[in-house]
Amino acid sequence: MLLVIDVGNTNITLGVFDGEELKGTFRMTTRQNRTSDEYGILMCNMLEYRGIPKAAVKDAIISSVVPDVMHSLASGVIKYFNIYPIHVGPGCKTGIRITSVNPKEIGADRIVDAVAAYELYGGPVLVLDFGTATTYDLITEDGCFAAGITSPGIEISAKALWQDAAKLPKIAIEKPDSILAKETISSMQAGLVYGYIGQVEYIIRKVKEESGIENLKVVATGGLGKIIADETEMIDVYDTQLTLTGLRIIFEKTKKSRG
């Protein structure tokens, strides 16, 4: 079995694949002060809870946008699974060509999503990931990472409201029954959700306009993305497991290239 680990700014998401079948997913908060033992024991306990023996895990791959956790996390995998994980970065085979001014600035998570979307749904494709930040990445028909847009995530936007406005309360991020709000909580929810839908639709239209690609498939993933995807016809596919699948694909390509 293959252990895949995606380290984001807010959460660490893990999955276990048996071939192409995802046997289980797990999530823990991204904390920079965990030891390798804490990571190792947490991962073993999560697998055991799902009935997956740690001895069945033979390989691992990690993508991360939080460098400070990598030493302890990778050490936990080595110590508790006796596996040296592959790190998504230089030397990995992705099948995606990056043509930006500075390819090293492209986060590993964005590359992973791009690989999965291109392999699963073909190109040209616009990949949206609703995480701590919301990213929009354009992959051309021939597998070129052509452009990327980054905006504050919906949760960051929500926090800005209640942290920077003294009289506004902390709220659940969900779509209210109507945009015609009559009290504070639903008015905040309306502004956040409907405003974010408007942002997403405008960016998608603008990408199509400036790229000249009208037959652009739009694939979304990430946490709160389903709230948005359910409310617009401009998102063609919402795939909750896109990142984990991308990690599996990169592992398989890299392992094959190394013989």
C-alpha positions as CSV (number, residue, x, y, z in Angstrom):
1,M,0.0,0.0,0.0
2,L,1.0,3.6,-0.6
3,L,0.8,6.3,2.1
4,V,0.3,9.8,0.5
5,I,0.6,12.9,2.6
6,D,-0.3,16.5,1.7
7,V,0.9,19.2,4.1
8,G,-1.2,22.3,3.8
9,N,-1.1,25.5,5.8
10,T,-4.1,24.5,7.9
11,N,-4.3,20.7,7.7
12,I,-2.2,17.7,6.9
13,T,-4.3,15.3,4.8
14,L,-3.3,11.6,4.4
15,G,-4.5,8.8,2.3
16,V,-3.7,5.1,1.8
17,F,-4.0,3.6,-1.7
18,D,-4.1,-0.1,-2.5
19,G,-3.3,0.2,-6.2
20,E,-5.7,2.8,-7.5
21,E,-8.2,2.3,-4.7
22,L,-8.2,4.8,-1.9
23,K,-8.7,2.7,1.2
24,G,-9.0,5.6,3.7
25,T,-8.3,9.3,4.3
26,F,-7.2,11.1,7.5
27,R,-6.7,14.6,8.6
28,M,-4.7,16.3,11.3
29,T,-4.0,20.0,12.0
30,T,-0.7,21.4,10.7
31,R,1.3,22.1,13.9
32,Q,5.0,23.0,13.7
33,N,5.9,21.8,17.2
34,R,5.2,18.1,16.8
35,T,8.0,15.6,17.2
36,S,8.7,12.7,14.9
37,D,7.3,10.3,17.5
38,E,4.1,12.3,17.7
39,Y,3.6,12.2,14.0
40,G,4.5,8.6,13.8
41,I,2.1,7.5,16.6
42,L,-0.7,9.7,15.2
43,M,-0.4,8.1,11.7
44,C,-0.2,4.6,13.1
45,N,-3.2,5.1,15.3
46,M,-5.2,6.6,12.4
47,L,-4.4,3.6,10.2
48,E,-5.2,1.1,12.9
49,Y,-8.6,2.8,13.5
50,R,-9.5,2.1,9.9
51,G,-8.2,-1.5,10.0
52,I,-5.1,-0.8,8.0
53,P,-2.0,-2.4,9.5
54,K,1.1,-0.2,9.2
55,A,3.1,-3.2,8.0
56,A,0.9,-3.1,4.8
57,V,2.3,0.3,3.9
58,K,5.3,-0.2,1.7
59,D,5.8,3.3,0.1
60,A,5.1,6.9,0.9
61,I,5.1,10.3,-0.9
62,I,4.8,13.8,0.7
63,S,4.0,17.2,-0.8
64,S,4.3,20.2,1.5
65,V,3.9,24.0,1.5
66,V,5.1,24.2,5.1
67,P,8.9,23.5,5.2
68,D,9.1,23.7,9.0
69,V,7.1,20.5,9.6
70,M,9.0,18.4,7.1
71,H,11.9,17.1,9.1
72,S,9.7,15.8,12.0
73,L,7.0,14.5,9.7
74,A,9.4,12.7,7.3
75,S,11.4,11.3,10.3
76,G,8.1,10.0,11.7
77,V,7.4,8.1,8.5
78,I,11.0,6.7,8.4
79,K,10.9,5.7,12.1
80,Y,7.5,4.1,12.4
81,F,7.0,2.7,8.8
82,N,10.6,2.0,7.9
83,I,10.1,3.9,4.7
84,Y,12.0,6.7,3.1
85,P,9.3,8.9,1.5
86,I,9.5,10.6,-1.9
87,H,9.2,14.3,-1.6
88,V,7.4,16.2,-4.4
89,G,9.9,18.5,-5.9
90,P,12.9,18.4,-8.2
91,G,13.5,14.9,-9.5
92,C,9.9,13.8,-9.4
93,K,8.2,12.9,-12.7
94,T,4.9,14.8,-13.1
95,G,4.2,14.9,-16.9
96,I,3.5,18.7,-16.4
97,R,5.8,21.3,-17.9
98,I,6.0,24.6,-15.9
99,T,6.7,27.7,-18.0
100,S,6.3,30.4,-15.4
101,V,9.1,32.9,-14.9
102,N,10.3,31.1,-11.7
103,P,9.1,27.5,-11.6
104,K,10.5,27.0,-8.1
105,E,7.8,29.4,-6.8
106,I,5.0,27.0,-7.8
107,G,3.8,25.2,-4.6
108,A,4.0,21.4,-4.6
109,D,0.3,21.2,-3.9
110,R,-0.5,23.1,-7.1
111,I,1.7,20.8,-9.1
112,V,0.0,17.8,-7.6
113,D,-3.5,19.1,-8.3
114,A,-2.4,20.0,-11.9
115,V,-1.1,16.5,-12.5
116,A,-4.3,14.8,-11.2
117,A,-6.6,17.1,-13.2
118,Y,-4.7,16.7,-16.4
119,E,-4.4,12.9,-16.1
120,L,-8.0,12.4,-15.0
121,Y,-9.8,15.0,-17.1
122,G,-7.4,16.0,-19.8
123,G,-6.4,19.5,-21.0
124,P,-6.9,22.3,-21.3
125,V,-8.1,22.4,-17.7
126,L,-8.4,25.1,-15.1
127,V,-7.8,23.7,-11.6
128,L,-9.3,25.4,-8.6
129,D,-8.2,24.5,-5.1
130,F,-10.2,26.0,-2.2
131,G,-7.7,25.8,0.6
132,T,-6.3,28.4,3.0
133,A,-5.8,30.4,-0.2
134,T,-7.9,29.7,-3.4
135,T,-5.7,29.0,-6.4
136,Y,-6.6,28.8,-10.1
137,D,-4.1,27.1,-12.3
138,L,-4.3,26.8,-16.1
139,I,-3.0,23.7,-17.8
140,T,-2.9,23.7,-21.5
141,E,-3.9,20.9,-23.9
142,D,-0.3,19.7,-24.2
143,G,0.3,19.6,-20.4
144,C,1.9,23.0,-19.8
145,F,1.4,24.8,-16.5
146,A,0.7,28.1,-18.2
147,A,-0.6,30.5,-15.5
148,G,-1.7,30.7,-11.9
149,I,-4.0,33.0,-9.9
150,T,-4.0,33.2,-6.1
151,S,-6.7,34.8,-3.9
152,P,-7.5,34.8,-0.2
153,G,-9.5,31.7,0.8
154,I,-13.1,31.9,1.9
155,E,-12.2,31.2,5.5
156,I,-9.5,33.9,5.5
157,S,-12.1,36.3,4.2
158,A,-14.5,35.3,6.9
159,K,-11.9,35.7,9.7
160,A,-11.1,39.2,8.4
161,L,-14.7,40.1,9.0
162,W,-15.1,39.0,12.6
163,Q,-11.5,39.7,13.7
164,D,-11.2,43.2,12.2
165,A,-14.8,44.4,12.8
166,A,-15.4,44.6,16.5
167,K,-19.2,44.1,16.4
168,L,-19.3,41.3,13.9
169,P,-19.6,37.7,15.3
170,K,-17.8,34.6,14.3
171,I,-20.1,32.6,11.9
172,A,-20.4,29.3,10.2
173,I,-19.6,29.5,6.5
174,E,-22.7,28.4,4.7
175,K,-25.1,29.7,2.1
176,P,-28.1,31.5,3.6
177,D,-31.6,30.9,2.3
178,S,-31.6,34.2,0.5
179,I,-29.1,36.9,-0.4
180,L,-31.7,39.4,0.9
181,A,-30.5,39.1,4.5
182,K,-32.4,40.6,7.4
183,E,-30.0,40.2,10.3
184,T,-26.2,40.2,10.9
185,I,-25.3,36.5,10.6
186,S,-27.1,35.8,7.4
187,S,-25.9,39.1,5.9
188,M,-22.3,38.1,6.6
189,Q,-22.9,34.6,5.1
190,A,-24.6,36.2,2.1
191,G,-21.7,38.5,1.5
192,L,-19.1,35.7,1.9
193,V,-20.7,33.0,-0.1
194,Y,-22.4,34.9,-2.9
195,G,-19.5,37.3,-3.1
196,Y,-17.1,34.3,-3.5
197,I,-19.3,32.7,-6.1
198,G,-19.1,36.0,-8.0
199,Q,-15.3,36.1,-7.7
200,V,-14.9,32.5,-8.9
201,E,-17.2,33.1,-11.9
202,Y,-15.5,36.3,-12.9
203,I,-12.0,34.8,-12.7
204,I,-13.0,31.8,-14.8
205,R,-14.6,34.0,-17.4
206,K,-11.5,36.2,-17.5
207,V,-9.1,33.2,-17.8
208,K,-11.1,32.0,-20.8
209,E,-11.2,35.4,-22.3
210,E,-7.5,36.2,-22.0
211,S,-6.3,32.7,-22.8
212,G,-8.6,32.4,-25.8
213,I,-9.6,28.9,-24.6
214,E,-13.3,28.5,-24.7
215,N,-13.4,24.7,-24.3
216,L,-11.7,24.9,-20.9
217,K,-12.7,22.2,-18.4
218,V,-12.9,23.6,-14.8
219,V,-12.1,21.2,-12.0
220,A,-12.3,22.1,-8.3
221,T,-11.2,20.6,-5.1
222,G,-10.6,21.5,-1.5
223,G,-12.5,21.9,1.7
224,L,-15.1,24.6,1.3
225,G,-15.1,24.4,-2.5
226,K,-18.3,22.2,-2.5
227,I,-20.3,25.2,-1.2
228,I,-19.2,27.2,-4.3
229,A,-19.2,24.3,-6.8
230,D,-22.9,23.5,-5.9
231,E,-23.9,27.1,-6.7
232,T,-22.3,27.7,-10.1
233,E,-22.5,26.0,-13.5
234,M,-19.0,27.2,-14.4
235,I,-17.3,24.5,-12.4
236,D,-17.6,21.2,-14.3
237,V,-16.2,18.8,-11.7
238,Y,-15.7,18.9,-8.0
239,D,-13.3,16.2,-6.9
240,T,-12.7,15.8,-3.2
241,Q,-9.7,13.5,-3.6
242,L,-7.9,15.3,-6.4
243,T,-4.7,16.1,-4.4
244,L,-4.4,12.6,-3.0
245,T,-4.9,11.1,-6.4
246,G,-2.3,13.4,-7.8
247,L,0.2,12.2,-5.2
248,R,-0.4,8.6,-6.2
249,I,0.1,9.4,-9.9
250,I,3.3,11.3,-9.3
251,F,4.6,8.4,-7.1
252,E,3.8,5.9,-9.9
253,K,5.5,8.1,-12.6
254,T,8.6,8.7,-10.4
255,K,8.9,5.1,-9.4
256,K,8.7,3.9,-13.0
257,S,11.3,6.5,-14.1
258,R,13.7,5.2,-11.4
259,G,13.2,1.6,-12.4
